[in-house]
């Protein structure tokens, strides 16, 4: 069973790199990748699906990754 993941980072290059890693892993399933932390928070808070892992930047404009 794959762990579900979401990627949130304001740097598109980092999002792309982490997304590629997740897509290459049979143990991880990507549910979404976002460069806008506010949009990601809206999706995360409204989803009924379980999210196992959140890959996030700690310093983003408008929102802390913590």
Secondary structure, 3 states (H helix, E strand, C coil): CCEEEEEECCCHHHHHHHHHHHHHCCCEEEEEEECCHHHHHHHHHHCCCCCCEEEECCEECCEECC
